[in-house]
Amino acid sequence: MCGFVGFFNEVEKDENDKKEIIKAMNDKIVHRGPDGEGYYIDSKIAVGFRRLNINNLEDGNQPVYNEQKNLVISFDGRIYNHKEIRAKLEQKGHIFATRSESEAVLHGYEEYGENIASMLRGMFSFVIYNINTGELYGARDHFGVKPFYYYLTENKPFIFGSEIKSFLPHNGFAKEINKDALKMYLVFQYSVSRETFFKNVYRLPQGCYFIYKNGQFETHRYFDINYETENKPFGEYVKLIEDTVKSSVEYHKSDGNIKFGSFLSGGVDSSFIASLAMPDKTFSVGFNVDGFDESMYAKELSDILKINNYKKIVSGDEFFEALPKVQYYSDEPHANLSSVPLYYLSKMATEIVKVVFSGEGADEFFAGYAAFEETKAVNLYRKIPFAMRKIIGKTADKMPHFKGKSTLVREGKRVEDYYIGQAFIMTDSEADNILAGEYKTAMTYKDVTAPYFEKVKDKSDMIKKLYLDLHLWMPNDILLKADSMTMAHSLEARMPLLDKTVFELASKIPGKYLVKGKVTKYIFREVAHKNIPSEWAKRKKVGFPVPFSMWLKEKKYYNILKEIFNEDFVSKFFIREKLLLMLDEHFKGEKNNGRKLYTIYSFLLWYKIYFMAEQI
């Protein structure tokens, strides 16, 4: 696991000047690889690399060259089938100088060209530079586990790398906020568009590769998410899932006798992975507030598995202390509350191990969220023609609150008209109501979601939700959080469930096996139950519950938000009086504005760090 950064020269520069610039850029991501650095520099390009050495191999340094020295690669991630790729390439006459995964990718590109990305199994982002032609080829993994950003605008250098913060030292980088990003962030809690919060900085979409040559940039998709269900018996799918996940875990452990740990909550995903991987240690986190600590379940399972468990209990003071660091390492404003416990979880784990297993992917592959629940009452109600349900929903929406109102309103709409993923912080109108002048936009959340729904317009409602989550929620929230918080502490996270072979199987499973009434991830839980006690296999998903809304009712934490809301710069983005009103309503218990306030507060912290030079 590593990081890289690079740029094409906008004008000819002295080699020493380029080395000074790329070194400063590379130092910005030292946390991604504190164990070594490397550089490639010529008249056209400069690339820097940071190395995290998890297995003490001497041949893991980069950049890496092919035999002819006309191709050079800088790579971040893990390729779990690199040995198979290497064996085929050796049969074709390729000569390897190292045992590294990056060299397997490089020779693979030499042999298969742009098709190499689709042949890889793992998590990755990389660039390959052709020294003779000046062409740059790069790719990002199938689901977006590893980040890839680039800066592209007329008459400016082309800059690329693992983290946006590494672009800042380049004197050709114009740091400017993307005014179109704020409103949708307030709705979704994360940055949703391809262009980031930094103007002209883009994220390479998951499952894509790019080619940059002679100032021209183009992207191509090598992988997309397709659903073609196959009606096999339930028991056959149970066996297939178990075998596939076990195989994936073994692949993720296949790089030698390194000590590794596992993140462990009280839920089924991490518990199942821990039971299969049998790590050296498990790591858990909770809060010192009643109802917000599930670490005892992790300890119980660890005892059953005979694995030492380490846990961290986070206080309110520690939570607020970590927030600026969380925003800094996230690169963009990010308002998923669970980033903070993950920050402390990673900090604790890295003191003991360099690699951890984690359970990401199961919810998005096997329909694990509450939004997928289907009660008998709802299924019966859906037998009413949609035109009638639409009228009932509109009528109910205008009525005072009553039990079942939200269900009637939702069932009177198409999925395309209400679903945006696992976080819906505020409506478009609520965002416009608090935003200042130029940050109000005509853009709505449907402008973001519609292109994705269009691609699965003939599929079931469940598939539509899964498809959207896999393109927005997972890469831009869940995986960004996982990568940024673990790499902030030089910790490598591996996700055996988020594997292309696991998805290939999951995409064929009929919806009736995924959800049964109010039981989400139904078939996945049945598989897990064969390996862990039923208490863990059947426990309802809660994620990382965080008591932020409760803390905001304490004067100390209320004052923290009130102080920043009253700073002069805030009125550039928001109508200050409305923020203060929201805060007071929450403090007095009149409304629960906790999630909205956290989303706003996270943005303001991020802005102070990146645009006002606030120290973290």
C-alpha positions as CSV (number, residue, x, y, z in Angstrom):
1,M,0.0,0.0,0.0
2,C,1.4,3.3,-1.1
3,G,0.7,6.6,-2.6
4,F,1.9,8.6,-5.6
5,V,1.8,12.0,-7.2
6,G,3.0,13.5,-10.4
7,F,2.7,16.2,-13.0
8,F,3.4,17.0,-16.6
9,N,5.5,20.1,-17.2
10,E,3.6,23.1,-18.6
11,V,7.0,24.5,-19.6
12,E,10.5,23.2,-19.6
13,K,11.9,23.2,-16.1
14,D,15.3,22.6,-14.7
15,E,15.6,19.0,-13.3
16,N,16.5,20.3,-9.9
17,D,13.4,22.6,-9.9
18,K,11.2,19.7,-10.8
19,K,12.8,17.5,-8.1
20,E,12.2,20.2,-5.5
21,I,8.5,20.5,-6.5
22,I,7.8,16.8,-6.7
23,K,9.5,16.2,-3.4
24,A,7.3,18.8,-1.7
25,M,4.2,17.3,-3.2
26,N,5.3,13.8,-2.2
27,D,6.0,14.9,1.3
28,K,2.3,15.8,1.6
29,I,1.3,12.2,1.5
30,V,4.1,10.7,3.7
31,H,1.4,9.1,5.8
32,R,0.6,6.8,2.9
33,G,4.1,5.5,2.8
34,P,6.5,6.4,5.6
35,D,8.9,3.6,4.8
36,G,10.4,4.9,1.6
37,E,10.2,7.2,-1.4
38,G,11.1,7.2,-5.1
39,Y,11.1,9.4,-8.1
40,Y,11.0,9.4,-11.9
41,I,11.8,12.7,-13.6
42,D,12.5,13.6,-17.3
43,S,11.9,16.6,-19.5
44,K,8.1,16.0,-19.6
45,I,7.0,14.4,-16.4
46,A,7.8,14.1,-12.7
47,V,6.4,11.3,-10.5
48,G,6.9,10.8,-6.8
49,F,6.1,7.6,-4.8
50,R,5.6,6.8,-1.1
51,R,6.0,3.3,0.2
52,L,4.4,1.5,3.1
53,N,6.5,-1.7,3.7
54,I,4.3,-4.3,5.3
55,N,6.4,-7.4,4.6
56,N,10.0,-6.1,4.7
57,L,10.7,-7.0,1.1
58,E,13.7,-5.2,-0.4
59,D,12.2,-5.1,-3.9
60,G,9.1,-3.0,-3.2
61,N,10.5,0.4,-4.1
62,Q,9.1,2.3,-7.0
63,P,9.0,3.5,-9.7
64,V,9.5,0.1,-11.4
65,Y,10.7,-0.3,-15.1
66,N,10.3,-3.0,-17.7
67,E,13.3,-4.7,-19.3
68,Q,13.7,-2.1,-22.1
69,K,13.5,0.8,-19.6
70,N,10.9,2.4,-21.8
71,L,7.9,1.9,-19.4
72,V,7.7,3.0,-15.8
73,I,5.0,2.5,-13.2
74,S,3.9,4.0,-10.0
75,F,1.3,2.0,-8.2
76,D,-0.9,2.0,-5.0
77,G,-2.8,-1.0,-3.8
78,R,-2.8,-4.8,-3.8
79,I,-3.2,-7.2,-6.8
80,Y,-4.3,-10.6,-5.3
81,N,-3.9,-12.5,-8.6
82,H,-0.5,-11.1,-9.5
83,K,1.2,-14.4,-9.2
84,E,-1.1,-16.0,-11.8
85,I,-0.6,-13.0,-14.1
86,R,3.2,-13.2,-13.6
87,A,3.3,-16.9,-14.4
88,K,1.5,-16.3,-17.7
89,L,3.8,-13.5,-18.6
90,E,6.9,-15.5,-17.8
91,Q,5.6,-18.2,-20.2
92,K,5.4,-15.5,-22.9
93,G,9.0,-14.5,-22.3
94,H,8.8,-11.6,-19.9
95,I,11.7,-11.2,-17.5
96,F,11.0,-9.9,-14.0
97,A,13.5,-8.1,-11.9
98,T,11.4,-8.1,-8.7
99,R,8.6,-10.0,-6.9
100,S,6.4,-6.9,-6.7
101,E,2.8,-6.6,-7.8
102,S,3.5,-3.4,-9.6
103,E,5.9,-5.1,-11.9
104,A,3.3,-7.7,-12.8
105,V,0.9,-4.9,-13.7
106,L,3.7,-3.2,-15.8
107,H,4.5,-6.3,-17.8
108,G,0.8,-7.0,-18.1
109,Y,0.3,-3.6,-19.7
110,E,3.3,-4.3,-22.0
111,E,1.6,-7.5,-23.1
112,Y,-2.1,-6.8,-23.0
113,G,-2.2,-3.0,-23.3
114,E,-5.2,-1.1,-21.9
115,N,-7.0,-4.4,-21.2
116,I,-4.7,-5.1,-18.2
117,A,-7.0,-3.2,-15.8
118,S,-9.9,-5.6,-16.4
119,M,-7.6,-8.6,-15.7
120,L,-6.6,-7.4,-12.2
121,R,-8.2,-8.7,-9.0
122,G,-7.7,-6.3,-6.1
123,M,-7.6,-2.7,-5.1
124,F,-5.5,-0.3,-7.1
125,S,-4.8,2.9,-8.7
126,F,-1.7,3.4,-10.8
127,V,0.0,5.3,-13.7
128,I,2.2,3.8,-16.4
129,Y,4.4,6.2,-18.4
130,N,5.7,5.4,-21.9
131,I,9.1,7.2,-22.0
132,N,9.4,7.0,-25.7
133,T,5.9,8.2,-26.7
134,G,5.1,10.5,-23.8
135,E,1.8,8.7,-23.2
136,L,0.4,8.2,-19.7
137,Y,-2.0,5.4,-18.9
138,G,-3.7,5.0,-15.6
139,A,-6.5,3.1,-14.0
140,R,-8.6,2.8,-10.8
141,D,-10.0,-0.5,-9.4
142,H,-13.4,-1.9,-10.1
143,F,-15.2,-0.5,-7.0
144,G,-13.1,2.6,-6.1
145,V,-11.3,1.3,-3.1
146,K,-8.1,3.3,-3.9
147,P,-8.4,7.0,-4.8
148,F,-7.2,8.7,-7.9
149,Y,-7.5,12.5,-8.5
150,Y,-6.3,14.7,-11.3
151,Y,-6.1,18.4,-12.1
152,L,-7.1,19.3,-15.6
153,T,-7.7,22.8,-17.0
154,E,-6.5,24.9,-19.9
155,N,-3.0,26.4,-19.8
156,K,-2.2,24.6,-16.5
157,P,-0.1,21.6,-15.7
158,F,-1.8,18.1,-15.7
159,I,-1.4,16.9,-12.1
160,F,-2.4,13.5,-10.7
161,G,-2.1,11.6,-7.5
162,S,-3.5,9.6,-4.6
163,E,-4.6,12.7,-2.6
164,I,-5.6,16.2,-3.5
165,K,-3.5,17.8,-0.8
166,S,-0.4,16.7,-2.6
167,F,-1.3,19.1,-5.5
168,L,-1.1,22.2,-3.2
169,P,2.8,22.7,-3.3
170,H,2.7,22.9,-7.1
171,N,2.9,26.6,-8.1
172,G,0.9,25.8,-11.2
173,F,-2.1,24.6,-9.2
174,A,-4.8,27.2,-8.8
175,K,-6.6,26.5,-5.5
176,E,-10.2,27.5,-5.9
177,I,-13.4,26.2,-4.4
178,N,-15.9,24.6,-6.6
179,K,-19.1,26.6,-5.8
180,D,-21.4,24.0,-7.4
181,A,-20.3,21.3,-4.9
182,L,-21.6,22.7,-1.6
183,K,-25.4,22.3,-2.1
184,M,-25.3,18.7,-3.1
185,Y,-22.8,18.0,-0.2
186,L,-25.4,19.3,2.2
187,V,-28.0,16.9,0.7
188,F,-25.8,13.8,0.5
189,Q,-23.2,14.4,3.2
190,Y,-20.3,13.8,0.8
191,S,-19.0,15.2,-2.5
192,V,-21.0,13.5,-5.3
193,S,-19.9,14.8,-8.6
194,R,-16.8,13.9,-10.6
195,E,-15.4,17.4,-10.1
196,T,-14.4,17.7,-6.5
197,F,-14.7,20.6,-4.0
198,F,-11.5,21.9,-5.6
199,K,-12.2,23.6,-9.0
200,N,-10.8,21.6,-11.9
201,V,-9.8,18.7,-9.7
202,Y,-11.6,15.5,-10.7
203,R,-11.8,12.0,-9.4
204,L,-11.2,9.1,-11.8
205,P,-14.4,7.0,-11.6
206,Q,-14.1,3.5,-10.3
207,G,-13.8,0.8,-13.0
208,C,-12.2,3.3,-15.5
209,Y,-8.8,3.8,-17.1
210,F,-7.5,7.0,-18.8
211,I,-5.0,8.0,-21.4
212,Y,-3.2,11.3,-21.4
213,K,-1.1,12.4,-24.4
214,N,-0.2,15.7,-26.0
215,G,-2.4,17.6,-23.6
216,Q,-5.5,15.4,-24.4
217,F,-7.2,13.4,-21.6
218,E,-9.8,10.7,-22.2
219,T,-11.4,8.1,-20.0
220,H,-12.7,4.7,-20.8
221,R,-14.8,2.3,-18.7
222,Y,-13.3,-1.3,-18.4
223,F,-15.9,-2.5,-15.8
224,D,-19.5,-1.7,-15.1
225,I,-22.0,-3.2,-12.7
226,N,-24.4,-5.5,-14.3
227,Y,-27.2,-7.5,-12.8
228,E,-28.5,-10.7,-14.5
229,T,-30.2,-12.9,-11.9
230,E,-30.1,-16.7,-12.1
231,N,-32.8,-18.8,-10.4
232,K,-30.7,-21.4,-8.6
233,P,-31.9,-23.1,-5.4
234,F,-31.3,-21.2,-2.2
235,G,-29.0,-23.9,-0.7
236,E,-26.8,-23.8,-3.8
237,Y,-26.3,-20.1,-3.5
238,V,-25.4,-20.5,0.2
239,K,-22.7,-22.9,-0.7
240,L,-21.4,-20.7,-3.6
241,I,-21.3,-17.6,-1.4
242,E,-19.4,-19.5,1.4
243,D,-16.9,-21.0,-1.0
244,T,-16.4,-17.7,-2.8
245,V,-15.9,-15.6,0.3
246,K,-13.5,-18.1,1.9
247,S,-11.5,-18.1,-1.3
248,S,-11.4,-14.3,-1.3
249,V,-10.2,-14.2,2.3
250,E,-7.4,-16.6,1.4
251,Y,-6.4,-14.5,-1.6
252,H,-6.3,-11.4,0.7
253,K,-3.9,-13.3,3.0
254,S,-1.7,-14.7,0.3
255,D,1.4,-12.4,0.6
256,G,3.4,-14.1,3.3
257,N,3.5,-14.5,7.1
258,I,2.7,-10.9,8.1
259,K,0.8,-10.1,11.3
260,F,-2.6,-8.7,10.6
261,G,-5.6,-7.6,12.5
262,S,-9.3,-7.2,11.9
263,F,-11.7,-4.4,12.6
264,L,-14.6,-5.9,14.5
265,S,-17.9,-4.5,15.5
266,G,-21.0,-6.3,16.8
267,G,-22.4,-6.9,13.3
268,V,-22.4,-9.8,10.9
269,D,-19.9,-8.5,8.2
270,S,-16.8,-8.0,10.3
271,S,-17.6,-10.9,12.5
272,F,-17.9,-13.3,9.5
273,I,-14.6,-12.0,8.1
274,A,-12.8,-12.3,11.4
275,S,-14.0,-15.9,11.8
276,L,-12.6,-16.8,8.4
277,A,-9.4,-14.8,8.5
278,M,-8.5,-15.6,12.1
279,P,-6.4,-12.5,12.6
280,D,-3.7,-12.1,15.2
281,K,-5.7,-9.3,16.9
282,T,-9.2,-7.6,16.6
283,F,-9.9,-4.0,17.1
284,S,-13.1,-2.3,18.3
285,V,-14.4,1.2,19.2
286,G,-17.3,2.6,21.1
287,F,-18.4,5.7,23.0
288,N,-18.8,6.5,26.7
289,V,-22.6,7.1,26.3
290,D,-25.3,4.5,27.0
291,G,-26.6,2.9,23.8
292,F,-23.6,3.9,21.7
293,D,-21.1,1.1,22.6
294,E,-21.2,-2.3,21.0
295,S,-17.6,-3.2,21.7
296,M,-18.7,-5.8,24.2
297,Y,-20.0,-7.9,21.4
298,A,-16.7,-7.8,19.6
299,K,-14.9,-8.8,22.8
300,E,-17.3,-11.8,23.2
301,L,-16.8,-13.0,19.7
302,S,-13.0,-12.5,20.0
303,D,-13.0,-14.7,23.1
304,I,-15.0,-17.4,21.3
305,L,-12.4,-17.3,18.5
306,K,-9.6,-17.1,21.0
307,I,-8.2,-13.8,19.6
308,N,-7.0,-10.9,21.6
309,N,-9.3,-7.9,21.3
310,Y,-8.3,-4.3,21.7
311,K,-10.8,-1.5,22.1
312,K,-11.0,2.2,22.3
313,I,-13.7,4.2,24.1
314,V,-14.0,7.6,22.6
315,S,-15.1,10.6,24.7
316,G,-16.9,13.7,23.5
317,D,-13.7,15.7,23.9
318,E,-11.7,13.2,21.8
319,F,-14.4,13.2,19.1
320,F,-14.3,17.0,18.7
321,E,-10.5,17.0,18.9
322,A,-10.2,14.6,16.0
323,L,-12.6,16.4,13.6
324,P,-10.1,18.8,12.0
325,K,-7.8,15.9,11.3
326,V,-10.6,13.9,9.8
327,Q,-11.5,16.7,7.4
328,Y,-7.8,17.2,6.5
329,Y,-7.2,13.6,5.6
330,S,-10.5,13.3,3.8
331,D,-9.3,16.0,1.2
332,E,-12.9,17.1,0.8
333,P,-15.7,17.9,3.3
334,H,-17.0,14.6,4.6
335,A,-19.9,14.3,7.1
336,N,-20.1,10.6,7.8
337,L,-20.0,10.5,11.6
338,S,-18.4,7.1,11.6
339,S,-15.2,8.6,10.2
340,V,-14.2,9.7,13.7
341,P,-14.4,6.3,15.4
342,L,-12.7,4.8,12.3
343,Y,-9.9,7.4,12.8
344,Y,-9.3,6.2,16.4
345,L,-9.7,2.6,15.4
346,S,-7.0,2.9,12.8
347,K,-4.8,4.9,15.2
348,M,-5.1,2.1,17.8
349,A,-4.5,-0.7,15.3
350,T,-1.4,0.7,13.6
351,E,0.4,0.6,16.9
352,I,0.2,-3.2,16.7
353,V,-0.2,-4.3,13.1
354,K,0.3,-2.9,9.6
355,V,-2.6,-4.6,7.9
356,V,-6.3,-5.0,8.9
357,F,-9.2,-6.8,7.4
358,S,-12.5,-5.0,7.2
359,G,-16.1,-5.9,6.2
360,E,-17.0,-3.3,3.6
361,G,-19.0,-4.4,0.6
362,A,-21.5,-6.8,2.1
363,D,-24.3,-4.2,2.5
364,E,-23.9,-2.9,-1.1
365,F,-23.6,-6.4,-2.6
366,F,-26.2,-8.2,-0.6
367,A,-28.8,-5.5,0.3
368,G,-27.8,-4.9,3.9
369,Y,-29.3,-1.5,4.7
370,A,-32.7,-0.7,6.2
371,A,-33.8,0.9,3.0
372,F,-34.1,-2.6,1.6
373,E,-36.5,-3.9,4.2
374,E,-39.8,-5.2,2.9
375,T,-42.6,-5.8,5.5
376,K,-45.7,-7.8,4.7
377,A,-47.9,-4.7,5.0
378,V,-45.8,-2.8,2.5
379,N,-45.8,-5.7,0.0
380,L,-49.6,-5.9,0.3
381,Y,-49.9,-2.2,-0.1
382,R,-47.9,-2.4,-3.3
383,K,-50.6,-4.5,-4.9
384,I,-52.6,-1.3,-5.1
385,P,-52.0,0.3,-8.6
386,F,-49.2,2.9,-8.5
387,A,-51.5,5.6,-9.9
388,M,-53.7,5.3,-6.8
389,R,-50.8,5.0,-4.4
390,K,-49.4,8.2,-5.9
391,I,-52.6,10.1,-5.1
392,I,-52.7,8.6,-1.5
393,G,-49.0,9.6,-1.0
394,K,-49.6,13.2,-2.1
395,T,-52.6,13.5,0.2
396,A,-50.8,12.0,3.1
397,D,-47.8,14.3,2.6
398,K,-50.1,17.3,3.3
399,M,-51.5,15.9,6.5
400,P,-50.1,16.3,10.1
401,H,-47.8,13.5,11.2
402,F,-49.4,10.1,11.9
403,K,-48.1,6.6,12.2
404,G,-47.4,5.2,8.7
405,K,-47.3,8.6,7.0
406,S,-43.8,8.3,5.7
407,T,-44.5,4.9,4.2
408,L,-47.6,6.1,2.4
409,V,-45.6,9.1,1.0
410,R,-42.7,7.0,-0.1
411,E,-44.8,4.2,-1.6
412,G,-46.5,6.9,-3.7
413,K,-43.3,7.7,-5.4
414,R,-41.0,5.9,-7.8
415,V,-37.6,4.9,-6.4
416,E,-36.1,7.4,-8.8
417,D,-38.0,10.2,-7.1
418,Y,-37.0,9.7,-3.5
419,Y,-33.9,7.4,-3.2
420,I,-30.5,9.0,-3.0
421,G,-28.6,6.4,-1.0
422,Q,-27.9,5.8,2.7
423,A,-27.8,9.4,3.8
424,F,-30.3,12.1,3.1
425,I,-29.3,15.0,5.3
426,M,-31.6,17.8,4.0
427,T,-33.8,18.4,1.0
428,D,-32.9,20.7,-1.9
429,S,-35.1,23.4,-0.5
430,E,-33.7,23.1,3.0
431,A,-30.2,23.5,1.6
432,D,-31.2,26.6,-0.5
433,N,-32.8,28.1,2.6
434,I,-29.6,28.3,4.5
435,L,-27.1,28.9,1.6
436,A,-25.9,32.4,0.8
437,G,-26.3,34.0,-2.7
438,E,-23.9,32.4,-5.2
439,Y,-23.9,29.0,-3.4
440,K,-27.6,28.5,-4.1
441,T,-27.9,26.6,-7.3
442,A,-30.8,25.2,-9.5
443,M,-29.2,21.8,-9.2
444,T,-31.3,19.1,-7.4
445,Y,-30.5,15.7,-6.1
446,K,-32.3,14.2,-9.0
447,D,-29.8,15.8,-11.4
448,V,-27.2,13.6,-9.6
449,T,-29.1,10.4,-9.4
450,A,-31.0,10.4,-12.7
451,P,-28.1,9.3,-14.9
452,Y,-27.5,6.2,-12.8
453,F,-31.2,5.2,-12.6
454,E,-31.5,5.6,-16.3
455,K,-28.9,2.8,-16.8
456,V,-31.1,0.4,-14.8
457,K,-34.5,1.7,-15.7
458,D,-35.8,-1.7,-16.6
459,K,-34.6,-3.4,-13.3
460,S,-36.3,-4.0,-10.0
461,D,-36.5,-1.3,-7.3
462,M,-33.9,-3.3,-5.3
463,I,-31.4,-3.3,-8.1
464,K,-31.9,0.4,-8.7
465,K,-31.0,1.1,-5.1
466,L,-28.0,-1.2,-5.2
467,Y,-26.8,0.2,-8.4
468,L,-27.0,3.8,-7.1
469,D,-25.3,2.9,-3.8
470,L,-22.4,1.2,-5.7
471,H,-21.8,4.3,-7.8
472,L,-22.3,7.1,-5.3
473,W,-22.5,6.0,-1.7
474,M,-19.8,3.3,-1.7
475,P,-16.9,5.0,-3.6
476,N,-17.5,8.6,-2.4
477,D,-18.4,7.9,1.2
478,I,-17.7,4.4,2.5
479,L,-14.5,3.7,0.6
480,L,-13.2,7.3,0.8
481,K,-13.6,7.1,4.6
482,A,-11.9,3.7,4.8
483,D,-8.9,4.7,2.7
484,S,-8.4,8.2,4.2
485,M,-8.7,7.2,7.9
486,T,-6.6,4.1,7.6
487,M,-3.9,5.7,5.5
488,A,-3.8,8.7,7.8
489,H,-2.1,6.2,10.2
490,S,-0.1,4.3,7.6
491,L,-2.4,1.3,8.0
492,E,-3.4,-1.0,5.1
493,A,-7.1,-2.1,5.0
494,R,-8.1,-5.1,3.0
495,M,-11.7,-5.9,2.2
496,P,-12.3,-9.5,1.1
497,L,-16.0,-9.0,0.6
498,L,-15.3,-6.1,-1.8
499,D,-13.9,-8.5,-4.4
500,K,-14.9,-8.7,-8.1
501,T,-15.5,-12.5,-7.8
502,V,-17.8,-12.0,-4.8
503,F,-19.7,-9.3,-6.8
504,E,-20.0,-11.5,-9.9
505,L,-21.8,-14.0,-7.7
506,A,-23.9,-11.5,-5.7
507,S,-25.1,-9.9,-8.9
508,K,-26.8,-13.1,-10.0
509,I,-28.7,-13.8,-6.7
510,P,-32.5,-13.2,-6.9
511,G,-33.9,-10.4,-4.7
512,K,-36.1,-12.9,-2.8
513,Y,-32.9,-14.4,-1.3
514,L,-31.4,-11.1,-0.4
515,V,-34.2,-9.7,1.7
516,K,-36.8,-11.6,3.6
517,G,-39.3,-9.2,5.3
518,K,-37.4,-7.0,7.6
519,V,-34.3,-9.2,7.5
520,T,-31.8,-7.6,5.1
521,K,-28.7,-9.5,3.8
522,Y,-30.8,-12.6,4.4
523,I,-28.8,-15.2,2.4
524,F,-25.5,-13.6,3.5
525,R,-26.6,-14.0,7.2
526,E,-27.4,-17.7,6.5
527,V,-23.9,-18.2,5.2
528,A,-22.3,-16.4,8.1
529,H,-24.4,-18.5,10.6
530,K,-22.5,-21.5,9.4
531,N,-19.3,-19.9,10.8
532,I,-20.4,-17.6,13.7
533,P,-23.0,-17.9,16.4
534,S,-26.6,-16.8,15.5
535,E,-26.4,-13.8,17.8
536,W,-23.9,-12.2,15.6
537,A,-25.2,-13.5,12.3
538,K,-28.7,-12.2,12.9
539,R,-27.9,-8.9,14.7
540,K,-29.6,-5.9,13.1
541,K,-27.2,-3.5,11.4
542,V,-26.4,-0.4,13.4
543,G,-23.0,0.7,11.9
544,F,-21.0,3.0,14.1
545,P,-23.6,4.8,16.2
546,V,-22.3,8.2,17.3
547,P,-23.9,10.4,20.0
548,F,-23.1,13.7,18.4
549,S,-26.7,14.9,18.6
550,M,-26.7,14.2,22.3
551,W,-23.4,16.0,22.9
552,L,-24.7,19.1,21.1
553,K,-27.2,19.5,24.0
554,E,-24.3,20.1,26.3
555,K,-23.2,23.7,26.7
556,K,-19.5,23.0,26.0
557,Y,-20.1,21.4,22.6
558,Y,-23.0,23.8,21.7
559,N,-20.5,26.6,22.2
560,I,-17.9,25.1,19.9
561,L,-20.4,25.2,17.0
562,K,-21.8,28.6,18.0
563,E,-18.3,30.1,18.0
564,I,-17.5,28.9,14.4
565,F,-20.9,29.9,13.2
566,N,-20.2,33.4,14.3
567,E,-16.9,33.7,12.5
568,D,-16.9,36.3,9.6
569,F,-16.1,33.8,6.8
570,V,-19.3,31.8,7.5
571,S,-21.5,34.4,5.9
572,K,-19.8,33.8,2.6
573,F,-21.5,30.5,2.4
574,F,-24.5,30.5,4.7
575,I,-27.1,32.8,6.2
576,R,-25.7,33.0,9.7
577,E,-28.9,33.6,11.5
578,K,-30.5,30.4,10.2
579,L,-27.5,28.3,11.3
580,L,-27.7,29.8,14.8
581,L,-31.5,29.2,14.9
582,M,-30.9,25.5,13.9
583,L,-28.3,25.2,16.6
584,D,-30.6,26.7,19.3
585,E,-33.6,24.6,18.2
586,H,-31.4,21.5,18.7
587,F,-30.0,22.7,22.0
588,K,-33.4,23.3,23.4
589,G,-34.8,20.0,22.2
590,E,-37.3,21.6,19.8
591,K,-35.9,19.8,16.8
592,N,-33.3,17.2,16.1
593,N,-30.9,19.1,13.8
594,G,-27.8,17.1,14.8
595,R,-27.0,15.5,11.4
596,K,-27.6,18.8,9.6
597,L,-25.4,20.7,12.0
598,Y,-22.6,18.2,11.8
599,T,-22.6,18.4,8.0
600,I,-22.4,22.2,8.1
601,Y,-19.7,22.1,10.8
602,S,-17.6,19.6,8.9
603,F,-17.6,21.8,5.8
604,L,-16.6,24.9,7.8
605,L,-13.7,23.0,9.5
606,W,-12.5,21.8,6.1
607,Y,-12.6,25.2,4.6
608,K,-10.6,26.7,7.4
609,I,-7.9,24.1,7.0
610,Y,-7.6,24.2,3.2
611,F,-8.4,27.9,2.5
612,M,-7.6,29.7,5.7
613,A,-4.5,27.8,6.7
614,E,-6.0,26.6,10.0
615,Q,-3.5,24.3,11.8
616,I,-4.7,20.8,12.7
